[in-house]
Amino acid sequence: MVLWVFGYGSLIWNPGFDFDDKILGFIKGYKRTFNLACIDHRGTPQHPARTCTLESEDEAICWGIAYCVKGGLEKEREAMQYLERRECEYDQKISVDFYKDGNSLEPAVTDVLVFVSTPDPVGNKYYLGPAALEDMARQIATASGPNGYNRDYLFSMEKALSNISHEDDSIIVLADEVRKVLGRSTEKKVTGSDVPLKSHTPAVHISALPEGTVAVST
């Protein structure tokens, strides 16, 4: 058997598992959003981070990396165990067609696994839903957790997409807004409740995922 996994978030720059091949390409009908909560990597239950998921949109395409794991059931099992720990906030695993640049009609690979989240704030406790750009940016600018700052996750994604020459306009807009929030925070004197980052340092004492788990997403 051969396992294919599509990375559209942090898996692009930090896959974290043993794979045999990777292909740059895209999937159809999905767009990135920052509508999912992260409470154990770059956020806390008291101050959730925002992390990336995919949501359906008919004409959308999403660029990323497809990773191939082959070499037997044990190697595939190890990869899946790692991914399921890492992607614990995603409640769905779906199969999609994956396309390479230059051929948008014929899939390069079928049945590629993708971790996504149900966009339902009632049935999915991790789904935050959309928010105003400035509100979302303020949340990302100030959230932090055991694995670091939420903003660094966003900036790493922006850089990774640039490195594969397929920038996502929505990510660029959000990252620029976060920089504006950070710029404003450094222009004023920081006192009392205006110290959002340091206020979350106790969060390192919350129960975290098993060792080896890193910031999600995919």
Secondary structure as GFF3:
##gff-version 3
##sequence-region A 1 218
A	DSSP	beta_strand	3	7	.	.	.	ID=ss1
A	DSSP	beta_strand	21	38	.	.	.	ID=ss2
A	DSSP	beta_strand	49	69	.	.	.	ID=ss3
A	DSSP	alpha_helix	73	86	.	.	.	ID=ss4
A	DSSP	beta_strand	92	98	.	.	.	ID=ss5
A	DSSP	beta_strand	109	116	.	.	.	ID=ss6
A	DSSP	alpha_helix	133	142	.	.	.	ID=ss7
A	DSSP	beta_strand	144	145	.	.	.	ID=ss8
A	DSSP	beta_strand	148	149	.	.	.	ID=ss9
A	DSSP	alpha_helix	150	163	.	.	.	ID=ss10
A	DSSP	alpha_helix	169	187	.	.	.	ID=ss11
A	DSSP	three_ten_helix	192	194	.	.	.	ID=ss12
A	DSSP	three_ten_helix	198	205	.	.	.	ID=ss13
###
